[in-house]
């Protein structure tokens, strides 16, 4: 596998980890990218967004500006850091009673002014004559070094601050999350993705029907947002949905609408948008609501509402750890409900067919981060862990079977996060997961067919992310796409 494809895969996983709040994981992915390509400007910018200290942030920004001195976002961020550092330096005392700012003013006036200021200061403080004389001698000794004091006061020091690069950070943070321990400057590289290269595509599936909505294209900007598309399973035709660019599309067949995470290239931001498949009209779902960076939508089949994750607008953008909470928006009344309010970070909420439960990925930060799949009762908000492997496996993107009895999701060993497999299990904690389509590659974003007989998923076993279909009864795998575009499934409709 070429370094270019490895870099693209590491970037994709790093961006996804950053948006899910797994900053330590994201940092490791981006660090591997710059190990392979130290001129990768985008990777350095993403490292800025997941940096754990102001010192790290300043180093990363310096690398960005070395690669591209005209990067306006990096320039502004560096200016903010320098302005904050200057303000702090101005308040620091370089000798008792004299701040750096005072020293700057004194430096232009000579040692006589230093002498007079020190004498007045000591006299006011009530010192005895002998003490005044002693301190006066100190001031005289400063005469030969006054220029050095002024020079010292103008040096740029680096102090820890909480300046946040809001324009580039895709992972704003919450106030109620405990600080994480600062990582050492070195890191243990994760294993590079190892792909099984298939010489020829697998056979096309037969007798499939319906439409598979997803996102597809070449991620040349390495931001993980692609064109929203429709795969017609009967004809094999792929059609772009308007000019939409985003990810994670889901469809409400009753209202003929599609909700997805839209990307805004001008501001490097994202939010939920709803697209009418009939009229082509688009609406920002959370405009005017007190929640930011909304993503990963799921329609309820019984009530006109959508669940998603987002960051409360009141969250502290300078906090160390990123957390996303679960929200529900009633699309008729436009009323917003917040379902979670804790120190965990949530991702990929998905309604059960009767909307009585949400399956969601829950991550805990701290020294020993964990990721598990939990079920949330939508009435009581009680949470039931479905997986309890803590930090041993990383679960992602669960989906319900049409009858609501099973869940399918991807799971990767924490020691090999680029090698996820598809798992299926009953929707109760006593069940045991069964791994499907096990390959030395990354299988992600599984989706049930409307009749529950098939599971579609994306795999990079051929070197690119293509769409595959697994027939559950026979355990046979067919291949839907075989191009150099990356293809991901989002929703399968009749």
One Martini backbone bead per residue (centre of mass of N, CA, C, O) as a GRO file, in nm:
protein
  494
    1UNK     BB    1   0.095   0.036   0.023
    2UNK     BB    2   0.080   0.353  -0.007
    3UNK     BB    3   0.149   0.643   0.154
    4UNK     BB    4  -0.098   0.799   0.053
    5UNK     BB    5  -0.315   0.597   0.159
    6UNK     BB    6  -0.225   0.598   0.451
    7UNK     BB    7  -0.270   0.899   0.498
    8UNK     BB    8  -0.571   0.906   0.431
    9UNK     BB    9  -0.654   0.705   0.655
   10UNK     BB   10  -0.536   0.859   0.897
   11UNK     BB   11  -0.699   1.116   0.851
   12UNK     BB   12  -0.979   0.998   0.874
   13UNK     BB   13  -0.945   0.884   1.164
   14UNK     BB   14  -0.861   1.149   1.300
   15UNK     BB   15  -1.116   1.313   1.237
   16UNK     BB   16  -1.317   1.122   1.369
   17UNK     BB   17  -1.193   1.130   1.652
   18UNK     BB   18  -1.218   1.436   1.695
   19UNK     BB   19  -1.538   1.445   1.655
   20UNK     BB   20  -1.571   1.229   1.905
   21UNK     BB   21  -1.342   1.328   2.136
   22UNK     BB   22  -1.063   1.163   2.060
   23UNK     BB   23  -0.779   1.324   2.100
   24UNK     BB   24  -0.555   1.115   2.145
   25UNK     BB   25  -0.610   0.951   1.893
   26UNK     BB   26  -0.592   1.181   1.689
   27UNK     BB   27  -0.301   1.259   1.750
   28UNK     BB   28  -0.172   0.994   1.656
   29UNK     BB   29  -0.261   1.002   1.365
   30UNK     BB   30  -0.130   1.281   1.290
   31UNK     BB   31   0.160   1.203   1.372
   32UNK     BB   32   0.187   0.986   1.153
   33UNK     BB   33   0.161   1.172   0.914
   34UNK     BB   34   0.417   1.358   0.981
   35UNK     BB   35   0.613   1.123   0.963
   36UNK     BB   36   0.554   1.076   0.652
   37UNK     BB   37   0.462   1.407   0.626
   38UNK     BB   38   0.610   1.712   0.718
   39UNK     BB   39   0.423   1.887   0.484
   40UNK     BB   40   0.139   1.851   0.622
   41UNK     BB   41  -0.074   2.099   0.679
   42UNK     BB   42  -0.341   1.964   0.776
   43UNK     BB   43  -0.221   1.799   1.008
   44UNK     BB   44  -0.112   2.039   1.170
   45UNK     BB   45  -0.389   2.175   1.207
   46UNK     BB   46  -0.519   1.938   1.362
   47UNK     BB   47  -0.313   1.946   1.594
   48UNK     BB   48  -0.404   2.214   1.703
   49UNK     BB   49  -0.700   2.111   1.787
   50UNK     BB   50  -0.552   1.865   1.988
   51UNK     BB   51  -0.399   2.015   2.175
   52UNK     BB   52  -0.278   2.020   2.532
   53UNK     BB   53  -0.111   2.289   2.476
   54UNK     BB   54   0.029   2.591   2.406
   55UNK     BB   55   0.301   2.486   2.317
   56UNK     BB   56   0.199   2.292   2.103
   57UNK     BB   57   0.036   2.494   1.936
   58UNK     BB   58   0.282   2.671   1.859
   59UNK     BB   59   0.443   2.456   1.710
   60UNK     BB   60   0.233   2.380   1.496
   61UNK     BB   61   0.202   2.665   1.379
   62UNK     BB   62   0.497   2.695   1.295
   63UNK     BB   63   0.482   2.468   1.083
   64UNK     BB   64   0.266   2.589   0.907
   65UNK     BB   65   0.422   2.860   0.845
   66UNK     BB   66   0.663   2.721   0.713
   67UNK     BB   67   0.498   2.594   0.480
   68UNK     BB   68   0.266   2.848   0.508
   69UNK     BB   69   0.285   3.188   0.545
   70UNK     BB   70  -0.034   3.239   0.422
   71UNK     BB   71  -0.186   3.128   0.664
   72UNK     BB   72  -0.441   3.287   0.816
   73UNK     BB   73  -0.526   3.108   1.054
   74UNK     BB   74  -0.242   3.079   1.174
   75UNK     BB   75  -0.182   3.376   1.210
   76UNK     BB   76  -0.418   3.443   1.404
   77UNK     BB   77  -0.347   3.237   1.621
   78UNK     BB   78  -0.063   3.345   1.683
   79UNK     BB   79  -0.154   3.629   1.761
   80UNK     BB   80  -0.322   3.542   2.005
   81UNK     BB   81  -0.093   3.415   2.164
   82UNK     BB   82   0.098   3.662   2.174
   83UNK     BB   83  -0.103   3.855   2.311
   84UNK     BB   84  -0.138   3.688   2.569
   85UNK     BB   85   0.163   3.673   2.648
   86UNK     BB   86   0.208   3.979   2.671
   87UNK     BB   87   0.004   4.029   2.896
   88UNK     BB   88   0.146   3.847   3.101
   89UNK     BB   89   0.429   3.980   3.096
   90UNK     BB   90   0.334   4.268   3.191
   91UNK     BB   91   0.255   4.135   3.491
   92UNK     BB   92   0.542   4.073   3.549
   93UNK     BB   93   0.808   4.036   3.774
   94UNK     BB   94   1.161   4.108   3.768
   95UNK     BB   95   1.126   4.280   4.021
   96UNK     BB   96   1.037   4.396   4.303
   97UNK     BB   97   0.769   4.610   4.194
   98UNK     BB   98   0.850   4.528   3.882
   99UNK     BB   99   0.739   4.523   3.583
  100UNK     BB  100   0.777   4.482   3.253
  101UNK     BB  101   0.628   4.738   3.176
  102UNK     BB  102   0.791   4.923   3.360
  103UNK     BB  103   1.068   4.854   3.235
  104UNK     BB  104   1.010   4.973   2.960
  105UNK     BB  105   0.974   5.262   3.062
  106UNK     BB  106   1.251   5.285   3.208
  107UNK     BB  107   1.461   5.219   2.983
  108UNK     BB  108   1.438   5.517   2.845
  109UNK     BB  109   1.545   5.687   3.129
  110UNK     BB  110   1.739   5.539   3.298
  111UNK     BB  111   1.892   5.492   3.610
  112UNK     BB  112   1.776   5.732   3.769
  113UNK     BB  113   1.480   5.639   3.766
  114UNK     BB  114   1.522   5.376   3.911
  115UNK     BB  115   1.629   5.497   4.169
  116UNK     BB  116   1.384   5.676   4.245
  117UNK     BB  117   1.166   5.453   4.250
  118UNK     BB  118   1.294   5.280   4.472
  119UNK     BB  119   1.303   5.488   4.695
  120UNK     BB  120   1.003   5.552   4.705
  121UNK     BB  121   0.901   5.266   4.755
  122UNK     BB  122   1.061   5.220   5.025
  123UNK     BB  123   0.950   5.462   5.180
  124UNK     BB  124   0.649   5.385   5.170
  125UNK     BB  125   0.698   5.095   5.308
  126UNK     BB  126   0.869   5.169   5.586
  127UNK     BB  127   1.163   5.170   5.584
  128UNK     BB  128   1.457   5.192   5.696
  129UNK     BB  129   1.744   5.365   5.641
  130UNK     BB  130   1.922   5.117   5.603
  131UNK     BB  131   1.739   4.975   5.397
  132UNK     BB  132   1.745   5.202   5.193
  133UNK     BB  133   2.047   5.194   5.143
  134UNK     BB  134   2.062   4.907   5.047
  135UNK     BB  135   1.864   4.941   4.806
  136UNK     BB  136   2.024   5.166   4.669
  137UNK     BB  137   2.264   4.993   4.593
  138UNK     BB  138   2.108   4.815   4.403
  139UNK     BB  139   2.029   5.040   4.207
  140UNK     BB  140   2.320   5.116   4.126
  141UNK     BB  141   2.384   4.836   4.005
  142UNK     BB  142   2.168   4.877   3.772
  143UNK     BB  143   2.305   5.086   3.586
  144UNK     BB  144   2.481   4.867   3.415
  145UNK     BB  145   2.182   4.698   3.349
  146UNK     BB  146   1.939   4.851   3.217
  147UNK     BB  147   1.947   4.745   2.927
  148UNK     BB  148   1.902   4.446   3.001
  149UNK     BB  149   1.625   4.480   3.127
  150UNK     BB  150   1.483   4.588   2.876
  151UNK     BB  151   1.545   4.339   2.701
  152UNK     BB  152   1.408   4.128   2.883
  153UNK     BB  153   1.114   4.260   2.863
  154UNK     BB  154   1.101   4.187   2.531
  155UNK     BB  155   1.083   3.902   2.554
  156UNK     BB  156   0.965   3.592   2.446
  157UNK     BB  157   0.732   3.411   2.618
  158UNK     BB  158   0.613   3.084   2.727
  159UNK     BB  159   0.276   3.036   2.816
  160UNK     BB  160   0.007   2.894   2.956
  161UNK     BB  161  -0.290   2.874   2.768
  162UNK     BB  162  -0.649   2.896   2.624
  163UNK     BB  163  -0.625   2.922   2.332
  164UNK     BB  164  -0.862   2.901   2.058
  165UNK     BB  165  -0.902   2.750   1.738
  166UNK     BB  166  -1.204   2.803   1.609
  167UNK     BB  167  -1.174   2.788   1.289
  168UNK     BB  168  -1.039   2.469   1.304
  169UNK     BB  169  -1.212   2.339   1.521
  170UNK     BB  170  -1.400   2.034   1.539
  171UNK     BB  171  -1.356   2.018   1.882
  172UNK     BB  172  -1.522   2.132   2.095
  173UNK     BB  173  -1.576   2.205   2.446
  174UNK     BB  174  -1.643   2.116   2.783
  175UNK     BB  175  -1.684   2.213   3.122
  176UNK     BB  176  -1.744   1.901   3.254
  177UNK     BB  177  -1.442   1.816   3.196
  178UNK     BB  178  -1.174   1.667   3.281
  179UNK     BB  179  -0.857   1.678   3.295
  180UNK     BB  180  -0.578   1.585   3.119
  181UNK     BB  181  -0.300   1.439   3.087
  182UNK     BB  182   0.001   1.514   2.980
  183UNK     BB  183   0.169   1.425   2.723
  184UNK     BB  184   0.429   1.317   2.597
  185UNK     BB  185   0.632   1.400   2.326
  186UNK     BB  186   0.598   1.111   2.280
  187UNK     BB  187   0.498   0.821   2.075
  188UNK     BB  188   0.296   0.545   1.991
  189UNK     BB  189   0.259   0.393   1.716
  190UNK     BB  190   0.035   0.290   1.514
  191UNK     BB  191  -0.064   0.072   1.310
  192UNK     BB  192  -0.058   0.028   0.997
  193UNK     BB  193  -0.252  -0.015   0.748
  194UNK     BB  194  -0.368  -0.341   0.642
  195UNK     BB  195  -0.423  -0.457   0.316
  196UNK     BB  196  -0.634  -0.644   0.112
  197UNK     BB  197  -0.568  -0.719  -0.212
  198UNK     BB  198  -0.789  -0.729  -0.475
  199UNK     BB  199  -0.768  -0.826  -0.793
  200UNK     BB  200  -1.081  -0.877  -0.802
  201UNK     BB  201  -1.389  -0.827  -0.792
  202UNK     BB  202  -1.659  -0.904  -0.662
  203UNK     BB  203  -1.952  -1.006  -0.704
  204UNK     BB  204  -2.249  -0.913  -0.783
  205UNK     BB  205  -2.539  -0.866  -0.668
  206UNK     BB  206  -2.859  -1.022  -0.642
  207UNK     BB  207  -3.184  -0.924  -0.598
  208UNK     BB  208  -3.176  -0.628  -0.544
  209UNK     BB  209  -3.326  -0.352  -0.358
  210UNK     BB  210  -3.337  -0.022  -0.371
  211UNK     BB  211  -3.179   0.242  -0.172
  212UNK     BB  212  -2.850   0.379  -0.129
  213UNK     BB  213  -2.731   0.602   0.103
  214UNK     BB  214  -2.444   0.831   0.076
  215UNK     BB  215  -2.084   0.877   0.050
  216UNK     BB  216  -1.874   1.019  -0.223
  217UNK     BB  217  -1.522   1.011  -0.319
  218UNK     BB  218  -1.243   1.228  -0.315
  219UNK     BB  219  -1.028   1.308  -0.039
  220UNK     BB  220  -0.839   1.572  -0.109
  221UNK     BB  221  -0.889   1.747   0.170
  222UNK     BB  222  -0.911   1.568   0.427
  223UNK     BB  223  -1.235   1.594   0.578
  224UNK     BB  224  -1.461   1.349   0.524
  225UNK     BB  225  -1.618   1.503   0.297
  226UNK     BB  226  -1.878   1.427   0.064
  227UNK     BB  227  -2.085   1.322  -0.161
  228UNK     BB  228  -2.418   1.294  -0.190
  229UNK     BB  229  -2.572   0.972  -0.255
  230UNK     BB  230  -2.730   0.734  -0.492
  231UNK     BB  231  -2.788   0.384  -0.485
  232UNK     BB  232  -2.906   0.179  -0.733
  233UNK     BB  233  -2.964  -0.162  -0.694
  234UNK     BB  234  -3.105  -0.240  -0.969
  235UNK     BB  235  -2.897  -0.065  -1.175
  236UNK     BB  236  -2.615   0.063  -1.047
  237UNK     BB  237  -2.671   0.359  -1.003
  238UNK     BB  238  -2.513   0.682  -0.957
  239UNK     BB  239  -2.639   0.970  -0.763
  240UNK     BB  240  -2.642   1.289  -0.707
  241UNK     BB  241  -2.739   1.507  -0.437
  242UNK     BB  242  -2.714   1.753  -0.575
  243UNK     BB  243  -2.463   1.967  -0.392
  244UNK     BB  244  -2.387   1.781  -0.164
  245UNK     BB  245  -2.178   1.807   0.139
  246UNK     BB  246  -2.092   1.516   0.343
  247UNK     BB  247  -2.253   1.298   0.596
  248UNK     BB  248  -2.465   1.073   0.729
  249UNK     BB  249  -2.722   0.976   0.578
  250UNK     BB  250  -3.083   1.008   0.622
  251UNK     BB  251  -3.420   0.870   0.584
  252UNK     BB  252  -3.763   0.989   0.534
  253UNK     BB  253  -4.010   0.831   0.369
  254UNK     BB  254  -4.269   0.991   0.448
  255UNK     BB  255  -4.126   1.291   0.377
  256UNK     BB  256  -3.889   1.294   0.174
  257UNK     BB  257  -3.619   1.310   0.356
  258UNK     BB  258  -3.279   1.439   0.421
  259UNK     BB  259  -3.032   1.381   0.662
  260UNK     BB  260  -2.724   1.567   0.736
  261UNK     BB  261  -2.382   1.640   0.740
  262UNK     BB  262  -2.276   1.954   0.682
  263UNK     BB  263  -2.040   2.131   0.486
  264UNK     BB  264  -1.838   2.437   0.546
  265UNK     BB  265  -1.582   2.564   0.371
  266UNK     BB  266  -1.557   2.867   0.466
  267UNK     BB  267  -1.556   2.767   0.801
  268UNK     BB  268  -1.495   2.469   0.880
  269UNK     BB  269  -1.790   2.352   0.919
  270UNK     BB  270  -2.084   2.198   1.085
  271UNK     BB  271  -2.427   2.070   1.012
  272UNK     BB  272  -2.756   2.024   1.010
  273UNK     BB  273  -2.944   1.898   0.725
  274UNK     BB  274  -3.237   1.932   0.518
  275UNK     BB  275  -3.358   1.737   0.235
  276UNK     BB  276  -3.573   1.756  -0.036
  277UNK     BB  277  -3.632   1.509  -0.271
  278UNK     BB  278  -3.848   1.671  -0.440
  279UNK     BB  279  -3.770   1.998  -0.433
  280UNK     BB  280  -3.461   2.067  -0.313
  281UNK     BB  281  -3.488   2.174  -0.038
  282UNK     BB  282  -3.318   2.353   0.230
  283UNK     BB  283  -3.250   2.296   0.594
  284UNK     BB  284  -3.151   2.415   0.889
  285UNK     BB  285  -3.219   2.254   1.181
  286UNK     BB  286  -3.029   2.434   1.413
  287UNK     BB  287  -3.120   2.710   1.367
  288UNK     BB  288  -3.118   2.902   1.668
  289UNK     BB  289  -2.989   2.702   1.844
  290UNK     BB  290  -2.820   2.583   2.154
  291UNK     BB  291  -2.624   2.443   1.919
  292UNK     BB  292  -2.325   2.286   1.803
  293UNK     BB  293  -2.198   2.078   1.583
  294UNK     BB  294  -2.400   1.908   1.428
  295UNK     BB  295  -2.457   1.541   1.414
  296UNK     BB  296  -2.567   1.236   1.345
  297UNK     BB  297  -2.848   1.145   1.235
  298UNK     BB  298  -3.197   1.038   1.352
  299UNK     BB  299  -3.487   0.908   1.273
  300UNK     BB  300  -3.819   0.892   1.363
  301UNK     BB  301  -4.093   0.675   1.281
  302UNK     BB  302  -4.335   0.798   1.491
  303UNK     BB  303  -4.189   1.082   1.504
  304UNK     BB  304  -4.121   1.420   1.414
  305UNK     BB  305  -3.789   1.344   1.464
  306UNK     BB  306  -3.442   1.419   1.571
  307UNK     BB  307  -3.137   1.275   1.634
  308UNK     BB  308  -2.828   1.399   1.798
  309UNK     BB  309  -2.513   1.557   1.802
  310UNK     BB  310  -2.361   1.810   2.027
  311UNK     BB  311  -2.268   2.146   2.123
  312UNK     BB  312  -2.306   2.351   2.353
  313UNK     BB  313  -2.291   2.697   2.346
  314UNK     BB  314  -2.181   2.702   2.663
  315UNK     BB  315  -1.926   2.584   2.611
  316UNK     BB  316  -1.590   2.535   2.678
  317UNK     BB  317  -1.334   2.601   2.445
  318UNK     BB  318  -1.080   2.551   2.669
  319UNK     BB  319  -1.109   2.274   2.713
  320UNK     BB  320  -0.951   1.970   2.694
  321UNK     BB  321  -1.216   1.811   2.640
  322UNK     BB  322  -1.435   1.652   2.431
  323UNK     BB  323  -1.800   1.697   2.410
  324UNK     BB  324  -2.094   1.512   2.322
  325UNK     BB  325  -2.440   1.547   2.299
  326UNK     BB  326  -2.780   1.462   2.325
  327UNK     BB  327  -3.038   1.536   2.085
  328UNK     BB  328  -3.382   1.662   2.027
  329UNK     BB  329  -3.589   1.740   1.736
  330UNK     BB  330  -3.884   1.890   1.672
  331UNK     BB  331  -4.013   1.945   1.346
  332UNK     BB  332  -4.281   2.098   1.427
  333UNK     BB  333  -4.204   2.281   1.696
  334UNK     BB  334  -3.880   2.323   1.737
  335UNK     BB  335  -3.809   2.155   1.981
  336UNK     BB  336  -3.552   2.120   2.226
  337UNK     BB  337  -3.374   1.829   2.348
  338UNK     BB  338  -3.190   1.709   2.630
  339UNK     BB  339  -3.054   1.384   2.717
  340UNK     BB  340  -2.759   1.480   2.797
  341UNK     BB  341  -2.541   1.560   3.109
  342UNK     BB  342  -2.209   1.495   3.093
  343UNK     BB  343  -1.867   1.366   3.066
  344UNK     BB  344  -1.942   1.242   2.821
  345UNK     BB  345  -1.918   1.107   2.485
  346UNK     BB  346  -2.119   1.116   2.188
  347UNK     BB  347  -2.224   0.877   1.921
  348UNK     BB  348  -2.437   0.757   1.699
  349UNK     BB  349  -2.740   0.795   1.714
  350UNK     BB  350  -3.015   0.540   1.719
  351UNK     BB  351  -3.318   0.441   1.643
  352UNK     BB  352  -3.556   0.250   1.704
  353UNK     BB  353  -3.836   0.159   1.537
  354UNK     BB  354  -4.016   0.263   1.809
  355UNK     BB  355  -3.844   0.490   1.976
  356UNK     BB  356  -3.760   0.371   2.280
  357UNK     BB  357  -3.457   0.364   2.166
  358UNK     BB  358  -3.100   0.425   2.197
  359UNK     BB  359  -2.820   0.386   2.012
  360UNK     BB  360  -2.482   0.443   2.150
  361UNK     BB  361  -2.177   0.604   2.166
  362UNK     BB  362  -1.957   0.580   2.454
  363UNK     BB  363  -1.720   0.812   2.597
  364UNK     BB  364  -1.429   0.806   2.804
  365UNK     BB  365  -1.200   0.970   2.963
  366UNK     BB  366  -0.881   1.005   3.063
  367UNK     BB  367  -0.635   0.778   3.140
  368UNK     BB  368  -0.878   0.550   3.065
  369UNK     BB  369  -1.014   0.514   2.790
  370UNK     BB  370  -1.356   0.462   2.666
  371UNK     BB  371  -1.566   0.237   2.450
  372UNK     BB  372  -1.928   0.207   2.412
  373UNK     BB  373  -2.235   0.037   2.391
  374UNK     BB  374  -2.554   0.194   2.436
  375UNK     BB  375  -2.875   0.213   2.597
  376UNK     BB  376  -3.158   0.441   2.563
  377UNK     BB  377  -3.428   0.546   2.729
  378UNK     BB  378  -3.656   0.783   2.608
  379UNK     BB  379  -3.819   0.818   2.880
  380UNK     BB  380  -3.599   0.776   3.132
  381UNK     BB  381  -3.278   0.775   3.037
  382UNK     BB  382  -3.174   0.506   3.072
  383UNK     BB  383  -2.870   0.315   3.096
  384UNK     BB  384  -2.744   0.034   2.888
  385UNK     BB  385  -2.500  -0.175   2.856
  386UNK     BB  386  -2.380  -0.374   2.581
  387UNK     BB  387  -2.085  -0.305   2.622
  388UNK     BB  388  -1.775  -0.412   2.840
  389UNK     BB  389  -1.462  -0.356   2.713
  390UNK     BB  390  -1.387  -0.072   2.719
  391UNK     BB  391  -1.050  -0.030   2.597
  392UNK     BB  392  -1.027  -0.284   2.391
  393UNK     BB  393  -1.265  -0.157   2.221
  394UNK     BB  394  -1.397   0.011   1.920
  395UNK     BB  395  -1.696   0.145   1.875
  396UNK     BB  396  -1.930   0.189   1.582
  397UNK     BB  397  -2.204   0.257   1.413
  398UNK     BB  398  -2.498   0.173   1.486
  399UNK     BB  399  -2.769  -0.064   1.385
  400UNK     BB  400  -3.089  -0.156   1.328
  401UNK     BB  401  -3.313  -0.376   1.290
  402UNK     BB  402  -3.632  -0.380   1.168
  403UNK     BB  403  -3.734  -0.549   1.443
  404UNK     BB  404  -3.539  -0.462   1.702
  405UNK     BB  405  -3.334  -0.720   1.793
  406UNK     BB  406  -3.080  -0.592   1.646
  407UNK     BB  407  -2.722  -0.521   1.611
  408UNK     BB  408  -2.500  -0.329   1.407
  409UNK     BB  409  -2.134  -0.303   1.402
  410UNK     BB  410  -1.823  -0.163   1.470
  411UNK     BB  411  -1.498  -0.325   1.563
  412UNK     BB  412  -1.189  -0.237   1.731
  413UNK     BB  413  -0.893  -0.271   1.834
  414UNK     BB  414  -0.703  -0.065   2.024
  415UNK     BB  415  -0.429  -0.181   1.884
  416UNK     BB  416  -0.618  -0.179   1.589
  417UNK     BB  417  -0.811   0.071   1.460
  418UNK     BB  418  -0.771  -0.021   1.134
  419UNK     BB  419  -0.939  -0.315   1.220
  420UNK     BB  420  -1.244  -0.341   1.152
  421UNK     BB  421  -1.542  -0.512   1.233
  422UNK     BB  422  -1.838  -0.683   1.196
  423UNK     BB  423  -2.110  -0.671   1.428
  424UNK     BB  424  -2.353  -0.898   1.586
  425UNK     BB  425  -2.654  -0.855   1.800
  426UNK     BB  426  -2.842  -0.855   2.050
  427UNK     BB  427  -3.055  -0.617   2.233
  428UNK     BB  428  -2.876  -0.742   2.487
  429UNK     BB  429  -2.642  -0.793   2.741
  430UNK     BB  430  -2.644  -1.126   2.718
  431UNK     BB  431  -2.516  -1.116   2.460
  432UNK     BB  432  -2.324  -1.228   2.172
  433UNK     BB  433  -2.097  -1.150   1.953
  434UNK     BB  434  -2.077  -1.152   1.591
  435UNK     BB  435  -1.845  -1.187   1.345
  436UNK     BB  436  -1.818  -1.022   1.033
  437UNK     BB  437  -1.625  -0.994   0.770
  438UNK     BB  438  -1.330  -1.094   0.817
  439UNK     BB  439  -1.053  -0.868   0.775
  440UNK     BB  440  -0.738  -0.710   0.684
  441UNK     BB  441  -0.940  -0.457   0.741
  442UNK     BB  442  -1.182  -0.190   0.705
  443UNK     BB  443  -1.502  -0.211   0.862
  444UNK     BB  444  -1.780   0.013   0.796
  445UNK     BB  445  -2.097   0.125   0.818
  446UNK     BB  446  -2.344  -0.045   0.888
  447UNK     BB  447  -2.646  -0.169   0.700
  448UNK     BB  448  -2.962  -0.246   0.681
  449UNK     BB  449  -3.200  -0.390   0.525
  450UNK     BB  450  -3.542  -0.368   0.512
  451UNK     BB  451  -3.556  -0.706   0.548
  452UNK     BB  452  -3.280  -0.812   0.710
  453UNK     BB  453  -3.083  -0.991   0.504
  454UNK     BB  454  -2.882  -0.745   0.494
  455UNK     BB  455  -2.541  -0.598   0.483
  456UNK     BB  456  -2.401  -0.292   0.454
  457UNK     BB  457  -2.059  -0.183   0.367
  458UNK     BB  458  -1.734  -0.062   0.430
  459UNK     BB  459  -1.419  -0.128   0.245
  460UNK     BB  460  -1.038  -0.138   0.216
  461UNK     BB  461  -0.936  -0.415   0.076
  462UNK     BB  462  -0.858  -0.266  -0.220
  463UNK     BB  463  -0.759   0.049  -0.117
  464UNK     BB  464  -1.064   0.123  -0.116
  465UNK     BB  465  -1.376   0.246  -0.046
  466UNK     BB  466  -1.621   0.005  -0.065
  467UNK     BB  467  -1.913  -0.165  -0.145
  468UNK     BB  468  -2.083  -0.409   0.057
  469UNK     BB  469  -2.261  -0.735   0.071
  470UNK     BB  470  -2.429  -0.921   0.327
  471UNK     BB  471  -2.554  -1.240   0.359
  472UNK     BB  472  -2.670  -1.382   0.642
  473UNK     BB  473  -2.750  -1.675   0.571
  474UNK     BB  474  -2.476  -1.740   0.384
  475UNK     BB  475  -2.222  -1.549   0.426
  476UNK     BB  476  -2.209  -1.365   0.170
  477UNK     BB  477  -2.004  -1.161  -0.047
  478UNK     BB  478  -2.054  -0.853  -0.211
  479UNK     BB  479  -2.000  -0.606  -0.478
  480UNK     BB  480  -2.086  -0.272  -0.568
  481UNK     BB  481  -1.801  -0.128  -0.573
  482UNK     BB  482  -1.505  -0.030  -0.812
  483UNK     BB  483  -1.325   0.237  -0.722
  484UNK     BB  484  -1.134   0.535  -0.641
  485UNK     BB  485  -1.356   0.586  -0.470
  486UNK     BB  486  -1.516   0.669  -0.175
  487UNK     BB  487  -1.754   0.450  -0.007
  488UNK     BB  488  -2.057   0.516   0.192
  489UNK     BB  489  -2.302   0.415   0.408
  490UNK     BB  490  -2.629   0.533   0.550
  491UNK     BB  491  -2.902   0.427   0.384
  492UNK     BB  492  -3.181   0.189   0.352
  493UNK     BB  493  -3.430   0.178   0.105
  494UNK     BB  494  -3.707   0.065  -0.084
   0.00000   0.00000   0.00000
